[in-house]
């Protein structure tokens, strides 16, 4: 019985700790008035995996998203609205002027670089 319990504990440890060799979180930072998010096979397994970063948007500007995604997707929540990015390209999101909080959640093995910045309204 003791051996069975030891094997069961060991098996549980492998299942819980070794389910994925992919990172759970991503790296985001602010540089030159931009928020840069980089991920390499990132998955979200809970609300703690959401990166939050702030950006300032002035009057007459929009939030520019420059996505360079090779796989997976990113869920962005800003001002109570959700946006999904799963391909490379530029997107412009009309937002209120002021300090915004970007909530960024990786999904489906997100790999790539996404740059958020303020840009003049197109």
C-alpha positions in Angstrom: 0.0 0.0 0.0 2.9 2.4 0.8 4.4 1.8 -2.6 1.1 2.4 -4.3 0.7 5.8 -2.5 4.3 6.8 -3.4 3.6 6.0 -7.0 0.3 7.9 -6.9 2.0 11.0 -5.4 4.8 10.8 -8.0 2.3 10.5 -10.8 0.3 13.4 -9.6 3.5 15.5 -9.4 4.3 14.7 -13.0 0.8 15.5 -14.2 0.5 18.8 -12.3 4.0 20.1 -12.8 4.9 18.6 -16.1 1.8 19.1 -18.3 3.5 21.7 -20.5 7.0 22.9 -21.2 5.6 26.1 -22.6 5.8 29.3 -20.6 2.6 30.4 -18.9 3.3 34.1 -18.8 4.7 36.6 -21.3 7.2 39.5 -21.0 5.7 42.9 -21.4 7.4 46.2 -20.7 7.1 49.9 -21.5 9.8 51.5 -23.7 9.7 54.8 -25.6 6.0 55.4 -24.9 5.2 51.9 -26.2 4.1 48.7 -24.6 5.9 45.7 -26.0 4.7 42.2 -25.4 6.8 39.2 -26.3 5.7 35.5 -26.0 7.2 32.2 -27.0 4.5 29.5 -26.9 2.5 31.1 -24.0 -0.8 29.7 -22.8 -3.1 31.2 -20.2 -4.3 28.8 -17.5 -5.9 31.4 -15.2 -6.5 35.0 -14.5 -3.0 35.4 -13.1 -1.6 35.0 -16.6 -2.9 38.4 -17.7 -0.2 41.0 -18.2 -1.3 44.5 -17.3 0.5 47.6 -18.6 -0.4 51.3 -18.9 -0.2 53.6 -21.9 -1.0 57.2 -22.3 -3.3 58.3 -25.2 -3.6 62.0 -26.0 -6.5 63.8 -27.7 -6.7 63.0 -31.4 -4.8 59.7 -31.0 -5.8 56.1 -31.2 -4.3 52.9 -29.8 -2.1 51.3 -32.5 -1.5 47.6 -32.3 1.3 46.2 -34.4 1.1 42.4 -34.2 3.8 40.1 -35.4 2.2 36.8 -34.4 3.5 33.5 -35.8 1.1 31.3 -33.8 -1.6 31.4 -31.1 -3.6 34.5 -30.2 -3.7 37.4 -27.8 -6.8 38.6 -26.0 -6.6 42.4 -25.3 -9.1 44.0 -22.9 -9.1 47.8 -22.8 -11.9 50.1 -21.6 -14.2 47.1 -21.0 -14.0 45.8 -24.6 -12.2 42.7 -25.7 -10.2 42.3 -28.9 -8.6 39.2 -30.3 -5.4 39.1 -32.4 -4.3 36.0 -34.1 -2.5 37.3 -37.2 0.2 39.7 -38.0 -0.8 43.3 -39.1 -1.6 46.7 -37.8 -4.9 47.6 -36.1 -6.1 51.0 -34.8 -8.5 51.0 -31.8 -10.5 54.2 -31.0 -10.1 54.8 -27.3 -10.6 57.6 -24.9 -7.8 60.0 -24.2 -5.9 59.5 -21.0 -4.0 56.8 -19.1 -5.2 53.3 -20.3 -4.6 50.0 -18.7 -4.1 47.2 -21.3 -5.0 43.7 -20.0 -3.2 41.2 -22.3 -3.9 37.5 -22.1 -2.0 34.9 -24.2 -4.0 32.0 -25.7 -3.3 28.9 -27.8 0.5 29.0 -27.6 1.0 32.6 -28.4 4.3 33.2 -30.1 5.4 36.6 -31.4 5.8 40.3 -30.6 3.0 42.8 -30.2 3.7 46.5 -29.9 1.1 48.9 -28.5 1.5 52.7 -29.1 -0.4 55.9 -29.4 -0.8 57.1 -33.0 -2.6 60.0 -34.7 -6.2 59.1 -35.8 -6.0 57.8 -39.4 
